[in-house]
Each structure stands twice: as structure tokens, then as C-alpha cells.
Amino acid sequence: MSLEPVDITRCQAEKADGVNAFTLGGRPRMVRCTNKPTTVAHEREPGPDGLRGAMSLCGECQSALIEQLGCGHCEFEPIPLH
């Protein structure tokens, strides 16, 4: 099994599309963030498959990850500016 490579051109987080019971039409779903990433998050511990995942994140999505999982779940590596 292989992991999807890190995309340093676009944030890899997914967030709700804003559709809910009070909006007309559509079903709630997750959509990929369109922001430019600033960091790469690496899991500290491997999953059940023995692999450690990594994903690119923008500042907003990095803050959401830390809020939801705490700061001990991932190590963050800044993406160098070109």
C-alpha cells in the first residue's frame, strides 16, 4: 500500500461545503481547501498499516487540525517559499 504524495501547491485538507438543512438544494459534502499551503503535517505515530501519513496545510487548516486533535498528533515542517 502506498500513500498519496504531499501536494505543495494546494492545501490537502477537506472542509464542509456550507450546505445544511437551511440552505436550498444540494447535499452536505466535504470539499478540498483551495488555499496555498504553508506547512506539511507529518503524523508522529504510524497507523495500523505501519505507515506515517503527511499532508500539506494552509494556516487556517493547520489551526483547525491543532484545535481538533491537539498539538501532539503531528509534527509540522514549513514549506520553503520559492
N, CA and C of each residue as an Amber inpcrd file, in Angstrom:
protein
   246
   0.8530000  -1.1850000   0.0000000   0.0000000   0.0000000   0.0000000
   0.8900000   1.2370000   0.0000000   0.5040000   2.2440000  -0.7700000
   1.2680000   3.4790000  -0.7990000   0.3680000   4.6440000  -0.4060000
   0.9940000   5.7050000   0.0290000   0.2640000   6.9020000   0.4220000
   0.2780000   7.9120000  -0.7130000  -0.7480000   8.7530000  -0.7530000
  -0.7990000   9.8360000  -1.7360000   0.3170000  10.8290000  -1.4090000
   1.0740000  11.2940000  -2.4050000   2.1540000  12.2350000  -2.1130000
   1.6290000  13.5960000  -1.6520000   2.4570000  14.3080000  -0.9350000
   2.1060000  15.6460000  -0.4490000   2.0440000  16.6010000  -1.6440000
   0.9920000  17.4130000  -1.6970000   0.8070000  18.4110000  -2.7570000
   1.2050000  19.7740000  -2.1890000   2.3460000  20.3120000  -2.5980000
   2.7970000  21.5910000  -2.0370000   2.2350000  22.7990000  -2.7910000
   1.3300000  22.5630000  -3.7560000   0.7210000  23.6750000  -4.4790000
  -0.6740000  24.0240000  -3.9580000  -1.2980000  23.1050000  -3.1990000
  -2.6580000  23.3290000  -2.7110000  -2.8650000  22.5840000  -1.4010000
  -3.5230000  23.2170000  -0.4470000  -3.8350000  22.6070000   0.8450000
  -4.6060000  21.3110000   0.6220000  -4.2730000  20.2650000   1.3730000
  -4.9180000  18.9670000   1.1910000  -6.0330000  18.6830000   2.1870000
  -6.3840000  19.6520000   3.0240000  -7.4700000  19.4570000   3.9840000
  -8.8220000  19.5250000   3.2760000  -9.7970000  18.8930000   3.8670000
 -11.1670000  18.9620000   3.3650000 -12.0380000  19.6090000   4.4290000
 -12.9990000  20.4170000   3.9710000 -13.9130000  21.0600000   4.9110000
 -15.3270000  21.0440000   4.3510000 -16.2970000  21.2800000   5.2090000
 -17.6970000  21.2590000   4.8050000 -17.9690000  22.3470000   3.7720000
 -18.8510000  22.0510000   2.8150000 -19.1350000  22.9970000   1.7340000
 -20.1560000  24.0700000   2.1050000 -20.6910000  24.0510000   3.3050000
 -21.6260000  25.0780000   3.7530000 -23.0870000  24.7580000   3.5180000
 -23.3820000  23.6580000   2.8340000 -24.7760000  23.2610000   2.6140000
 -25.2940000  22.6190000   3.8990000 -26.4910000  23.0380000   4.3270000
 -27.0850000  22.4500000   5.5290000 -28.6070000  22.4170000   5.3780000
 -29.3150000  22.1060000   6.4210000 -30.7680000  21.9580000   6.3700000
 -31.4700000  23.2720000   6.0270000 -30.8090000  24.3990000   6.1990000
 -31.4380000  25.6950000   5.9650000 -31.0560000  26.3250000   4.6240000
 -30.2030000  25.6620000   3.8400000 -29.8690000  26.1530000   2.5030000
 -30.7170000  25.3970000   1.4930000 -30.9650000  26.0110000   0.3620000
 -31.8110000  25.3770000  -0.6410000 -30.9800000  24.5330000  -1.5910000
 -31.3490000  23.2700000  -1.7180000 -30.7030000  22.3800000  -2.6830000
 -29.3780000  21.8320000  -2.2250000 -29.0010000  20.7360000  -2.8470000
 -27.7100000  20.1190000  -2.5790000 -27.6820000  19.2920000  -1.3170000
 -26.6280000  18.5310000  -1.2080000 -26.3880000  17.7160000  -0.0230000
 -25.0830000  18.1660000   0.6110000 -25.0130000  18.1380000   1.9310000
 -23.7470000  18.5000000   2.5770000 -22.6450000  17.5260000   2.1540000
 -21.4870000  18.0480000   1.8300000 -20.3470000  17.2110000   1.4730000
 -19.0670000  17.9370000   1.8430000 -17.9890000  17.2260000   1.7610000
 -16.6780000  17.7940000   2.0540000 -16.0160000  18.2020000   0.7390000
 -15.3590000  19.3520000   0.7300000 -14.6300000  19.8280000  -0.4440000
 -13.2010000  20.1630000  -0.0320000 -12.2850000  20.0200000  -0.9670000
 -10.8820000  20.2810000  -0.6760000 -10.6330000  21.7850000  -0.5770000
  -9.8510000  22.1820000   0.3900000  -9.4660000  23.5790000   0.5920000
  -8.6820000  24.0550000  -0.6350000  -8.9000000  25.2910000  -1.0320000
  -8.2220000  25.8350000  -2.2110000  -7.0580000  26.7620000  -1.8690000
  -6.7580000  26.9410000  -0.5870000  -5.6790000  27.8400000  -0.1750000
  -4.2990000  27.2640000  -0.4730000  -3.3090000  28.1430000  -0.5520000
  -1.9250000  27.7290000  -0.7440000  -1.3870000  27.2340000   0.6020000
  -0.7330000  26.0830000   0.6350000  -0.2450000  25.5410000   1.9060000
   0.9980000  26.2800000   2.4030000   1.1740000  26.2540000   3.7190000
   2.3540000  26.8640000   4.3370000   3.1880000  25.8400000   5.0960000
   2.5830000  24.6990000   5.4540000   3.2920000  23.6690000   6.2190000
   2.9190000  22.2720000   5.7230000   3.7680000  21.3150000   6.0780000
   3.4570000  19.9030000   5.8560000   3.3380000  19.2710000   7.2360000
   2.2120000  18.6220000   7.5050000   1.9860000  17.9280000   8.7730000
   2.3460000  16.4550000   8.5880000   3.2030000  15.9430000   9.4780000
   3.6040000  14.5340000   9.4710000   3.0590000  13.8850000  10.7430000
   2.3740000  12.7530000  10.6030000   1.8990000  12.0370000  11.7860000
   3.0910000  11.5850000  12.6260000   2.9710000  11.6910000  13.9360000
   4.0490000  11.2500000  14.8240000   4.1040000   9.7260000  14.9260000
   2.9520000   9.0930000  14.9480000   2.8750000   7.6410000  15.1090000
   2.3130000   7.0020000  13.8400000   2.8230000   5.8560000  13.4460000
   2.2710000   5.1740000  12.2750000   0.8690000   4.6360000  12.5660000
   0.0740000   4.5140000  11.5100000  -1.2710000   3.9570000  11.6280000
  -1.2090000   2.4430000  11.7160000  -2.3770000   1.7780000  11.7140000
  -2.4210000   0.3160000  11.7900000  -1.6900000  -0.3700000  10.6360000
  -1.5510000   0.3380000   9.5220000  -0.8550000  -0.2230000   8.3600000
   0.6620000  -0.0470000   8.4430000   1.1410000   0.6130000   9.5070000
   2.5740000   0.8240000   9.6860000   3.1210000   2.0440000   8.9690000
   2.2550000   2.8120000   8.2910000   2.6950000   3.9790000   7.5400000
   2.3850000   5.2650000   8.2990000   3.2490000   6.2640000   8.1300000
   3.0250000   7.5880000   8.7030000   2.5920000   8.5270000   7.5870000
   1.4150000   9.0860000   7.7050000   0.8820000   9.9800000   6.6850000
   1.4290000  11.3820000   6.8090000   1.3130000  12.1390000   5.7240000
   1.7070000  13.5420000   5.6930000   0.7760000  14.2700000   4.7380000
   0.5130000  15.5510000   5.0230000  -0.3300000  16.3480000   4.1420000
   0.0440000  17.8100000   4.2660000  -0.1760000  18.5500000   3.1740000
   0.0850000  19.9810000   3.1970000  -1.1310000  20.7000000   3.7700000
  -0.8630000  21.7900000   4.5010000  -1.9400000  22.5460000   5.1310000
  -1.6840000  24.0440000   5.0230000  -2.7740000  24.8170000   4.8430000
  -2.6700000  26.2720000   4.9510000  -2.7340000  26.6210000   6.4420000
  -2.5010000  27.8560000   6.7800000  -2.5130000  28.2720000   8.1870000
  -3.8490000  28.0320000   8.8670000  -4.9450000  28.3170000   8.1640000
  -6.2850000  28.1340000   8.7300000  -6.5610000  26.6550000   9.0330000
  -6.2090000  25.7790000   8.1020000  -6.4570000  24.3520000   8.2900000
  -5.5060000  23.7570000   9.3340000  -4.2900000  24.2900000   9.4340000
  -3.3630000  23.8460000  10.4730000  -3.9390000  24.1790000  11.8490000
  -4.4950000  25.3780000  11.9980000  -5.1200000  25.7690000  13.2620000
  -6.2970000  24.8710000  13.6060000  -7.1090000  24.5170000  12.5870000
  -8.2570000  23.6230000  12.8090000  -7.7900000  22.2400000  13.2410000
  -6.7100000  21.7330000  12.6230000  -6.1710000  20.4170000  12.9960000
  -5.7080000  20.4220000  14.4510000  -4.9800000  21.4610000  14.8450000
  -4.4840000  21.5490000  16.2230000  -5.6480000  21.6590000  17.1980000
  -6.6790000  22.4240000  16.8400000  -7.8510000  22.5700000  17.7050000
  -8.5810000  21.2400000  17.8840000  -8.6870000  20.4560000  16.8070000
  -9.4310000  19.2030000  16.8640000  -8.6230000  18.0470000  17.4540000
  -7.3280000  17.9500000  17.1360000  -6.5310000  16.7980000  17.5520000
  -5.5020000  17.1110000  18.6380000  -5.2490000  18.3760000  18.8950000
  -4.2040000  18.7550000  19.8350000  -2.8640000  18.8750000  19.1180000
  -1.8960000  19.4470000  19.7970000  -0.6020000  19.7020000  19.1470000
   0.3290000  18.5020000  19.1850000  -0.0150000  17.4210000  19.8620000
   0.8610000  16.2600000  19.9480000   0.6590000  15.2220000  18.8610000
  -0.2990000  15.4180000  17.9840000  -0.6130000  14.4200000  16.9630000
   0.3360000  14.4710000  15.7690000   0.7670000  15.6750000  15.4090000
   1.5860000  15.8570000  14.2060000   2.8250000  16.6940000  14.4920000
   3.8030000  16.5170000  13.6100000   4.9640000  17.4030000  13.5680000
   4.7860000  18.2600000  12.3270000   5.1150000  19.5520000  12.4170000
   4.9160000  20.4560000  11.2950000   6.2410000  20.9160000  10.7210000
   6.3160000  20.8930000   9.4080000   7.5100000  21.3160000   8.6840000
   7.1030000  22.4450000   7.7330000   7.7320000  23.6190000   7.8530000
   7.3490000  24.7140000   6.9490000   7.7100000  24.3940000   5.5010000
   6.8840000  24.8560000   4.5850000   7.1680000  24.7090000   3.1510000
   7.9910000  25.9340000   2.7540000   9.1890000  25.7230000   2.2040000
  10.0190000  26.8670000   1.8180000   9.3500000  27.6870000   0.7140000
   9.4650000  29.0120000   0.8120000   8.9200000  29.8990000  -0.2180000
   9.8500000  29.8710000  -1.4210000   9.2760000  29.8490000  -2.6080000
  10.0880000  29.8180000  -3.8330000  10.2920000  31.2100000  -4.3550000
